[in-house]
Structure formats: structure tokens, C-alpha cells
Amino acid sequence: MEWLYSLFVEHSALQAVIILSLISAIGLGLGKIQIGGVSLGVTFVFFAGILAGHFGFSVDPQMLNYAETFGLVIFVYALGLQVGPGFFSSFRKGGLTLNMLAIGVVLLGTLFAVIGSLITRISLSDAIGVLCGATTNTPALGAAQQTLKQMGLESNTPALGCAVAYPLGVIGVILAILIIRKVGVRPGDLELPEKEDTNKPYIGAFQIHNPAVYNKSIQEIAQMSRSKFVISRLWREGKVSIPTSEKILKENDRLLVITSEKDAIALTVLFGEQETTDWNKEDIDWNAMDSQLVSQPIVITRPELNGKKIGALRLRNHYGVNISRVYRSGVQLLATSELRLQLGDRLTVIGEAAAIQNVEKVLGNAVKSLSEPNLVAVFVGIVLGLALGAIPFTFSGISTPVKLGMAGGPIVVGILIGTFGPRLHMITYTTKSANLMLRALGLSMYLACLGLDAGTHFFDTVFRPEGVLWIALGAGLTLIPTLIIGFVALKMMKIDFGTVAGMLCGSMANPMALNYANDTIPGDNPSVAYATVYPLSMFLRVIIAQLLLMFLL
């Protein structure tokens, strides 16, 4: 039985892998259990680790520290890489309003945590841990712990506060959504139509009846107009063609144009007349429109095309084909000459069959190659993120320099690489499943180590007055900010309930509550709002957790 003892009890690299793997497997399995339609998911790994620590399991402290750090770094970097492409665009128009509301949730929670610490005499580091649990934000907890270690202070107690407040953090957001719905939402409000995206590509057919554009090239006409458009097909005297920028337009020419719906009226004035046929229906057979041209989707798989502008490829001039639409991560984009391509983009290409075959060789269309993981960008990004996190920033009045740390640095670099990497011809493409695997693996490792470390004193803390006080503080930090901002958004700003629910879930980094909102609210407004506010909210909580400790301890 000595081999069994050494496998589970005697500290070694093998024992650490086995213990952490068992905790993760048990936690992930139990996390699938739903109670009232809500499950804790990967978060249950945290509580499985707490139970293991409580019953006396442990691993070598250095191994534990390594696994915890590496798991956190992988998780936050993959998270930044995923949200990066939509991070800066989330500040536009309606997204700016939602992000301001989400910032309100973050700042109110932070303010109440500081006030609660002063009133209840809970130490600030413990209050920050309770705040991380109340907002279900483990990356912020990791950042806080790293900051405490840099300051030479005890870093384990915030994990205890997080563990105590976490369950009510999950349930509290759902409860807030239920209260807002019960008090402020009428049944008819849930049936409000969703706003349509006016920038979504719109297909229209136009006829040339404006003398001002007779005998002018498409390039000259494009310079005359402020509207962005792509001419997909041109019919003249019964023949169809793919027009180049030098093509001269004549009276009675028929054009199939891809633009945005808001620009359709301006293009009607420019060309002369818009036909009444609806070209935006899902069931249109584009290949049946004419016998000469075919329409085919082609995926960008050649790495050297990553970050290049469509116009730089000159496909229309060299091959006589046209790119009408670009699909990226499920979003349809207008294929203007200035649009930069990314690995994994799916292009709708129109032209003769033989020409499209040649273009296919240029663009790649080797879908299998996209399944191969691009680990170079992952490891380079991690190195850059850790380097950024190690840079000290000094502020007057603070003896210890502020650092982004192992949680803040990688998430910032992940966001920047995800956003600007293709422009620098960096291949940042990873499949959705690969990104989810990295995040789940990193988060499971981190939570298993965190729970195992906190489990030794967890129940001793919970079953004493201090633990009850932490639970009460955590419940307040979850409910009060979400209810205040939720009612402000719903009643004062007249935002629909689905969007408000998604904004609250995103600002609290609570995917479990989002699942509940999606199941009970019609439409996809909750998911859209969640994705809009999640990146900024996550980033702010990671940074604020460190700044509070630096400024107030």
C-alpha cells in the first residue's frame, strides 16, 4: 500500500498532478448538476478544492503556487484574446451607454466594499476577497493575491472571503433580475422588437437613370458619394459581368449593390432608381440568378493574407471576381477595399467558375488547416503579458509601485493582440473550441489550487461570527449595485429588460446568471449586452482590486 500512499499523500510532482486532476474532475462533474435551472459549472471546482483541503489533502507549496499561477495566466490571456476583437467597438453608440452603466455597477460595488470594511471593521484585504466572490470574479481575486504577495502581506485570507461570498454572488444576480422583472417589467415589455443593426450589409438592385453618372467609371462615382458600397454584378443588354473600378456605367445599366440599409436612399438618388425586389431574403439561390456567374464561399487560410486589405489583393482586376460579403465570428461585414482580412474570415466570392477556382488557390480555403492550434501566438502573448505585468508604475503617496501583475498584464496583452494582431500580420486565430479549452483548463487549474489552499481554514471561518458577517457583506455587494443600476437603466433610461439583464450579468462576470436570462427572456438581447460590457468590466475589476490594496492598505 506504500505506492497508494505515495500517489495521494506524499508530496511530489506526480502527487500534485493527481490531486489537482481529481479535484478538477469531481468539481466539473458536480458543476453540471442544476438546481432550479442554475448550475455552478466550472466554479464547483473551487468548492471541490475546499472540501479536499478541509479533509487534509495537500500538495507541495511550490507546485501549488506554480499550477495556480500558470492556470490563472492561461485563463486571463485566452479570455483577453477572445474578447479583444470586440473590446474597442463596444464603446460605440449604444454600447457606450451600456458600458457606462456597467462601470456604475463596478464602482458602486467597490465603494460599498470600502464602506463596508470601515463599518464592520473587516480588513480591506478580506473585503476585497468578499467583493471578488460577490461579483464571481476570480481573475480579480488572483490580481489581489498577487498584489498582496508583492507587498509582503498574507494572501490567503481574500480567497476565504471569496469562497464564502461566491455562492450568493451567483444566486444574487439571478435574484436581482427576478426582483427587477417583478417590480418594473410588464408582460408586454418582453415582446418589444429588437433594434436592427443599421450597419448590417444590405443588398439592393439599382438602375442607372441619373444623367450625372452616365459615362463615368465606378471609381469616379465612388468618389462622388459619401456612402460605402460594393457593386456585385452589372447587367447590360442581357449580359452579366463583374465590374472593375474602371468600368464605365451607362444609362439603363442594372446593378446589384451591397451597402448598408441607411445608405440605400442616398444610392437611389445617386443611381436613379431602386428596384422593388427583396434581395435580402435567406432563401435566395444566388447561383440561379444567371448562368454565367456563380457565388461561392471561400475561407481565408493562407497566413500571409492575415491583416491585408481586400483592395490590396486586386482580385477583381486580376481574376474578374468580386467579394460581396465577409463573415467573421458570425458577424456579416461589408467587403469594402479598406477592410482588413483575418485568418478564418469566410468570403462570398462571385465570378466565373474557372476564375473562382484560381482565387480559391490564392485565398487558401484549406479549412482543415484552421483546426491546427496556433500556439506561437499564445506563448508569445503570455511572455509579453507577464513582462507588461512586471513593469512597476509609481504614484506619489504610494511606497509600493503598482503593477498589472500576472492577471492584469496577460489580459491587457490578450485584448491588444486580439484587436490589433492581424493588422501587424500576427496570426491570432484560434477556433472557438480551442479558446474554450484553454480557458476551461486554466480556470480549472487555478480554482483547484485556490480551493485546496483555502480549504484548510474554510469551515472554521464560516462557522464563526466573522464568517456570517462576510456572507452578509457579500450579499449586499451583489444585490445593492445591481438593483440600483438595473432600475436606473430600465426606468430612467428606458432600456429594454433583456438588455438590462444581460448588462447586469456581464458587469458581474456571471455566465450562470446569463444562462438563466437567456432561458427566461425572449430574443438574444441578453447575450448581446453581456458581450458588450463584459471585457471592460472584467478589466476594471482586475485593475481596481490592485489599486485599492495599493492606495488604502
C-alpha positions in Angstrom: 0.0 0.0 0.0 3.0 2.3 0.0 2.5 3.1 -3.6 -1.0 4.2 -2.9 0.2 6.4 0.0 2.9 8.0 -2.2 0.3 8.5 -5.0 -2.1 10.5 -3.0 -0.3 11.8 0.2 3.5 12.0 -0.3 4.4 15.3 -1.9 5.8 15.0 -5.4 5.1 16.3 -8.9 3.1 13.2 -9.7 1.0 13.5 -6.5 0.3 17.2 -7.3 -0.9 16.3 -10.8 -3.2 13.5 -9.5 -4.7 15.6 -6.6 -5.4 18.6 -8.8 -6.8 16.5 -11.6 -9.1 14.6 -9.2 -10.3 17.9 -7.8 -11.0 19.3 -11.2 -12.7 16.2 -12.5 -15.0 15.9 -9.4 -15.7 19.6 -9.5 -16.6 19.7 -13.2 -18.8 16.7 -12.8 -20.7 18.1 -9.9 -20.9 21.5 -11.6 -23.2 20.1 -14.2 -25.9 19.5 -11.7 -28.7 22.0 -12.0 -30.8 23.3 -9.1 -33.8 25.4 -10.2 -32.3 25.7 -13.6 -29.0 27.1 -12.3 -25.6 25.3 -12.1 -22.2 26.4 -10.9 -20.3 24.9 -13.8 -16.5 25.2 -13.5 -16.9 27.2 -10.3 -17.7 23.9 -8.5 -14.0 23.0 -8.9 -13.4 25.8 -6.3 -15.7 24.1 -3.7 -14.3 20.6 -4.5 -10.9 22.0 -3.7 -12.2 23.5 -0.4 -13.6 20.1 0.6 -10.3 18.4 -0.3 -8.3 20.9 1.7 -10.7 20.5 4.6 -10.2 16.7 4.7 -6.4 17.1 4.9 -5.3 16.8 1.2 -2.4 19.0 0.3 0.4 19.3 -2.3 3.9 20.8 -2.3 3.5 24.6 -1.8 5.9 25.4 -4.7 4.0 23.0 -7.0 0.7 24.6 -5.9 2.0 28.1 -6.5 3.2 27.2 -10.0 0.0 25.4 -11.0 -2.2 28.3 -9.6 -0.1 30.9 -11.4 0.1 29.1 -14.7 -3.6 28.3 -14.7 -4.5 31.9 -14.0 -2.2 33.2 -16.7 -3.6 30.8 -19.4 -7.2 31.7 -18.4 -6.9 35.5 -18.5 -4.8 35.6 -21.6 -7.2 33.3 -23.6 -10.1 35.5 -22.2 -8.4 38.7 -23.5 -7.7 37.1 -26.9 -11.4 36.1 -27.2 -12.9 39.5 -26.3 -10.2 41.6 -27.9 -11.8 41.9 -31.4 -15.0 43.4 -29.9 -13.4 45.3 -27.0 -13.0 48.8 -28.6 -16.0 48.5 -30.9 -18.1 48.0 -27.7 -17.7 51.7 -26.9 -19.7 52.8 -30.0 -23.2 54.3 -29.8 -25.5 52.1 -27.7 -22.5 50.1 -26.4 -21.1 53.3 -24.8 -24.3 53.7 -22.7 -24.3 50.1 -21.6 -20.6 50.3 -20.7 -21.2 53.4 -18.6 -24.0 51.6 -16.7 -21.7 48.6 -16.2 -18.9 50.9 -14.9 -21.6 52.2 -12.5 -22.1 48.7 -11.2 -18.4 48.2 -10.7 -17.8 51.5 -9.0 -20.8 51.2 -6.7 -19.8 47.7 -5.6 -16.2 48.9 -4.9 -17.5 51.9 -3.0 -19.8 49.7 -0.8 -16.9 47.3 -0.2 -14.7 50.1 1.2 -17.6 51.5 3.3 -18.5 48.0 4.5 -14.9 47.4 5.5 -14.9 50.6 7.6 -18.3 50.0 9.2 -17.8 46.3 10.0 -14.1 46.6 10.7 -13.4 43.8 8.2 -9.8 44.2 6.9 -9.6 45.7 3.5 -7.9 42.6 2.0 -10.7 40.4 3.3 -13.3 42.8 2.0 -11.7 42.7 -1.4 -11.9 38.9 -1.3 -15.6 39.1 -0.4 -16.1 41.6 -3.3 -14.4 39.2 -5.7 -16.8 36.4 -4.5 -19.8 38.6 -4.6 -19.0 39.6 -8.2 -18.0 36.0 -9.2 -14.7 37.4 -10.4 -11.8 35.0 -9.8 -9.3 36.9 -12.1 -9.7 39.9 -9.8 -9.0 37.7 -6.8 -5.9 36.5 -8.5 -4.8 40.0 -9.1 -5.4 40.9 -5.5 -3.5 38.0 -4.2 -0.5 38.8 -6.4 -0.6 42.4 -5.2 -0.6 41.2 -1.5 2.4 38.9 -2.2 4.3 41.9 -3.8 3.6 43.9 -0.7 4.8 41.1 1.6 1.4 40.5 3.2 -0.8 37.4 3.8 -2.5 36.5 0.6 -4.7 33.5 1.6 -7.5 35.3 3.5 -9.0 37.0 0.4 -9.6 33.5 -1.0 -11.6 32.6 2.1 -13.7 35.7 1.7 -14.2 34.9 -2.0 -15.2 31.3 -1.2 -17.7 32.4 1.4 -19.4 35.1 -0.8 -19.3 33.2 -4.1 -22.5 31.1 -3.9 -24.7 34.1 -3.1 -22.8 36.0 -5.8 -24.1 33.5 -8.3 -27.6 33.4 -7.0 -27.8 37.2 -6.1 -27.6 38.4 -9.7 -30.5 36.0 -10.6 -32.4 37.2 -7.6 -31.8 40.9 -8.7 -33.1 40.1 -12.2 -36.2 38.5 -10.7 -36.9 41.5 -8.5 -36.5 43.9 -11.3 -38.8 41.8 -13.5 -41.4 41.5 -10.8 -41.4 45.2 -9.8 -40.6 47.1 -13.0 -41.4 45.0 -16.1 -44.9 44.5 -17.6 -45.6 41.3 -19.6 -45.9 43.4 -22.8 -42.4 44.8 -22.3 -40.8 41.4 -23.0 -42.4 41.4 -26.5 -40.6 44.6 -27.7 -38.9 44.1 -31.1 -35.2 44.1 -31.1 -33.4 47.0 -32.7 -32.0 46.2 -36.1 -28.4 46.9 -36.9 -28.4 49.7 -39.5 -24.8 48.9 -40.4 -25.6 45.4 -41.4 -24.8 44.7 -45.1 -27.9 45.4 -47.2 -28.3 44.1 -50.8 -30.3 46.2 -53.3 -30.7 46.4 -57.1 -30.5 49.8 -58.8 -30.9 51.1 -62.3 -28.8 53.9 -63.9 -31.2 56.7 -64.7 -29.3 59.7 -63.3 -27.5 61.6 -66.1 -24.9 62.8 -63.6 -23.3 59.4 -63.5 -23.7 58.5 -67.2 -20.3 57.5 -68.8 -18.5 57.8 -65.5 -16.3 55.0 -64.0 -17.3 53.2 -60.8 -14.2 54.7 -59.2 -15.3 58.3 -60.1 -18.8 57.6 -58.8 -17.5 56.2 -55.5 -15.5 59.5 -55.1 -18.7 61.5 -55.7 -20.6 59.6 -52.9 -20.0 59.5 -49.2 -21.8 56.1 -49.0 -19.8 52.9 -48.9 -20.9 50.3 -51.4 -19.7 47.3 -53.4 -21.1 46.6 -56.9 -21.5 42.8 -57.0 -23.0 42.4 -60.5 -23.7 44.5 -63.6 -26.4 43.6 -66.2 -26.1 45.3 -69.6 -28.0 44.2 -72.7 -28.8 40.8 -71.2 -25.3 40.0 -70.2 -23.9 39.9 -66.7 -20.4 40.8 -65.6 -18.2 41.6 -62.6 -17.4 45.3 -62.9 -14.0 46.6 -62.1 -13.3 50.1 -60.7 -12.6 51.3 -64.3 -15.9 50.1 -65.6 -17.9 52.9 -67.3 -21.6 52.9 -66.4 -24.2 53.7 -69.0 -27.9 54.5 -69.0 -30.3 51.6 -68.1 -27.5 49.5 -66.6 -28.7 47.3 -63.7 -26.5 47.0 -60.6 -26.6 44.6 -57.7 -25.1 46.6 -54.8 -24.1 45.6 -51.3 -24.2 48.6 -48.9 -25.8 49.4 -45.5 -29.5 49.9 -45.3 -29.1 53.5 -44.1 -27.2 54.3 -47.3 -29.8 52.8 -49.6 -31.8 56.0 -50.0 -28.7 58.0 -50.9 -27.6 55.4 -53.5 -31.1 55.6 -55.0 -30.6 59.3 -55.6 -27.1 58.6 -56.9 -28.0 55.9 -59.4 -31.5 57.0 -60.3 -33.9 54.1 -59.3 -34.0 51.2 -56.9 -35.9 48.0 -57.8 -38.6 46.6 -55.5 -37.2 43.0 -55.4 -36.2 42.0 -51.9 -32.6 40.6 -52.3 -32.1 40.1 -48.5 -34.2 37.0 -48.0 -32.5 33.9 -46.7 -33.7 31.6 -49.5 -32.3 33.4 -52.5 -30.4 31.0 -54.8 -27.6 33.3 -56.0 -26.2 30.7 -58.4 -29.6 30.5 -60.2 -29.7 34.3 -60.9 -27.7 33.9 -64.1 -25.9 31.1 -66.0 -22.5 32.8 -66.4 -21.6 33.6 -62.8 -21.5 31.5 -59.6 -21.3 32.5 -55.9 -19.1 30.5 -53.6 -17.9 30.9 -50.0 -14.1 30.8 -49.6 -12.3 30.8 -46.2 -9.0 32.7 -45.7 -6.5 30.1 -44.6 -3.2 31.4 -46.0 -1.3 33.1 -43.2 0.3 35.7 -45.4 -3.1 37.2 -46.1 -3.7 37.9 -42.4 -4.1 41.7 -42.0 -4.1 42.6 -45.7 -6.7 44.9 -47.1 -9.2 43.5 -49.6 -8.2 46.2 -52.1 -4.5 45.2 -52.0 -5.4 41.7 -53.4 -6.8 43.2 -56.6 -8.9 40.1 -57.2 -11.4 42.0 -59.3 -8.7 43.2 -61.8 -6.6 40.1 -61.9 -9.3 37.4 -61.9 -12.6 39.1 -62.7 -14.2 38.2 -59.4 -15.9 40.2 -56.7 -16.1 39.8 -52.9 -19.6 40.7 -51.9 -19.7 39.8 -48.2 -17.3 38.9 -45.4 -18.4 36.7 -42.4 -16.2 37.0 -39.3 -17.1 35.2 -36.0 -20.7 35.1 -37.0 -20.9 38.8 -38.0 -21.5 39.9 -41.6 -19.2 42.7 -42.8 -19.4 45.0 -45.8 -16.5 44.0 -48.1 -15.0 47.4 -48.8 -11.5 47.7 -50.3 -10.3 49.1 -46.9 -11.4 46.1 -44.8 -8.5 44.1 -43.4 -8.8 40.3 -43.7 -8.2 37.9 -40.8 -7.4 34.3 -40.8 -10.7 32.4 -40.7 -12.8 35.0 -42.5 -15.4 33.5 -44.8 -15.7 35.4 -48.1 -18.6 35.3 -50.5 -16.9 35.4 -53.9 -18.8 36.0 -57.2 -17.4 35.2 -60.7 -17.0 32.6 -63.4 -16.4 29.1 -62.1 -12.9 28.9 -63.5 -11.9 32.2 -62.1 -13.2 31.3 -58.6 -11.1 28.1 -58.7 -8.0 30.3 -59.3 -9.0 32.7 -56.5 -9.5 29.7 -54.2 -5.8 28.9 -54.6 -4.9 32.4 -53.7 -7.0 32.7 -50.6 -6.4 29.1 -49.3 -9.8 27.6 -48.5 -8.0 24.8 -46.7 -10.4 24.6 -43.8 -8.6 21.7 -42.1 -5.5 23.9 -41.6 -7.6 26.2 -39.3 -8.1 23.3 -36.9 -4.3 23.2 -36.1 -3.6 25.2 -32.9 -1.5 28.3 -33.3 0.4 28.1 -30.1 3.1 30.5 -31.1 0.8 33.5 -30.6 -0.4 32.0 -27.2 3.1 31.6 -25.8 4.5 34.9 -27.2 1.4 36.7 -25.8 1.9 35.1 -22.4 5.6 36.3 -22.3 4.6 39.8 -23.4 1.7 39.8 -20.9 3.9 38.8 -18.0 6.5 41.3 -19.0 3.9 44.0 -19.0 2.5 42.8 -15.7 6.0 43.1 -14.1 6.5 46.8 -15.1 6.3 48.9 -11.9 4.2 52.1 -12.1 5.0 54.6 -9.3 2.4 57.1 -7.9 3.1 59.8 -5.4 2.0 58.8 -1.9 2.4 55.1 -2.5 5.5 53.4 -1.3 5.0 50.2 -3.3 4.9 50.5 -7.1 1.6 49.4 -8.9 1.9 46.5 -11.3 -0.7 44.9 -13.5 0.6 41.6 -12.3 0.0 38.1 -13.5 -3.7 38.7 -14.0 -3.7 42.2 -15.4 -0.8 42.0 -17.8 -1.8 38.9 -19.8 -5.5 40.1 -20.1 -4.3 43.5 -21.5 -1.9 42.0 -24.0 -4.6 39.4 -24.9 -7.0 42.2 -25.7 -4.4 44.2 -27.7 -3.2 41.2 -29.7 -6.8 40.1 -30.3 -7.6 43.6 -31.6 -4.5 44.7 -33.4 -2.6 41.5 -34.1 -4.0 41.0 -37.6 -3.0 44.5 -38.6 0.6 43.6 -37.7 0.2 40.3 -39.6 0.2 38.3 -36.4 -1.8 35.1 -36.7 -4.1 35.2 -33.7 -6.8 33.0 -35.0 -7.9 30.1 -32.7 -11.1 28.1 -33.1 -13.8 28.8 -30.6 -13.4 25.3 -29.2 -9.6 25.7 -28.7 -10.1 29.0 -26.9 -12.7 27.5 -24.7 -10.4 24.6 -23.9 -7.6 26.9 -22.9 -9.9 29.0 -20.7 -11.5 26.0 -19.1 -8.2 24.2 -18.4 -6.5 27.3 -17.0 -9.5 28.2 -14.8 -9.9 24.7 -13.5 -6.2 24.6 -12.5 -6.5 27.9 -10.8 -9.7 27.2 -8.9 -8.5 23.7 -7.8 -5.3 25.3 -6.3 -7.3 28.2 -4.8 -9.8 25.9 -3.2 -7.2 23.5 -1.9 -5.2 26.3 -0.3 -8.3 27.9 1.2 -10.0 24.7 2.4 -7.8 24.2 5.5 -9.4 27.0 7.4 -12.7 27.5 5.4 -15.2 25.9 7.7 -13.5 27.3 10.8 -14.1 30.8 9.2 -17.7 30.2 8.1 -19.0 28.9 11.4 -18.0 31.9 13.4 -19.4 35.5 13.6 -16.8 36.8 11.2 -17.9 34.3 8.5 -21.6 35.3 8.9 -20.5 39.0 8.5 -18.7 38.1 5.3 -21.8 36.4 3.9 -24.0 39.4 4.8 -21.5 41.8 3.2 -21.2 39.7 0.1 -25.0 39.5 -0.4 -25.2 43.3 -0.1 -22.3 43.8 -2.6 -24.2 41.6 -5.1 -27.7 42.9 -4.7 -27.5 46.6 -4.0 -25.4 47.8 -7.0 -27.3 45.5 -9.5 -30.7 46.7 -8.2 -29.8 50.4 -8.3 -28.3 50.4 -11.8 -30.9 47.9 -13.1 -33.8 50.2 -12.1 -31.9 53.3 -13.4 -31.4 51.6 -16.8 -34.9 50.2 -17.0 -37.0 53.2 -15.7 -34.9 56.3 -16.3 -33.0 55.3 -19.5 -35.9 53.2 -20.9 -33.6 50.3 -21.9 -35.4 47.0 -22.6 -35.4 44.4 -19.9 -33.5 41.8 -21.9 -30.6 44.2 -22.5 -30.6 45.4 -18.8 -30.4 41.7 -17.6 -27.5 41.0 -20.0 -25.7 44.2 -18.9 -26.0 43.2 -15.2 -24.8 39.7 -15.9 -21.8 41.0 -17.9 -20.9 43.7 -15.3 -20.9 41.0 -12.6 -19.0 38.4 -14.8 -21.8 35.9 -14.2 -22.3 33.5 -17.1 -24.5 31.3 -14.8 -27.0 34.2 -14.4 -26.8 34.9 -18.2 -27.9 31.3 -18.9 -30.9 31.9 -16.7 -31.7 35.2 -18.5 -31.4 33.5 -21.9 -33.8 30.8 -20.8 -36.4 33.2 -19.5 -36.2 36.3 -21.7 -37.2 36.1 -25.5 -34.6 37.1 -28.1 -30.8 37.4 -27.9 -30.6 40.9 -26.3 -29.2 39.5 -23.0 -26.3 37.8 -24.8 -25.5 40.8 -26.9 -25.5 43.1 -23.9 -23.4 40.7 -21.9 -20.7 40.5 -24.7 -20.8 44.3 -24.9 -19.9 45.1 -21.3 -18.0 42.0 -20.2 -14.5 43.0 -21.5 -14.4 46.4 -19.9 -16.0 45.2 -16.6 -13.6 42.3 -16.3 -10.6 44.6 -17.0 -11.7 47.2 -14.5 -12.3 44.8 -11.7 -8.8 43.3 -12.1 -7.2 46.7 -12.0 -9.3 48.2 -9.2 -8.7 45.2 -6.9 -5.0 46.0 -7.1 -5.3 49.8 -6.8 -7.5 49.6 -3.7 -4.9 47.5 -1.9 -2.1 49.7 -3.1 -3.7 53.0 -2.1 -5.6 52.1 1.1 -3.5 49.4 2.8 
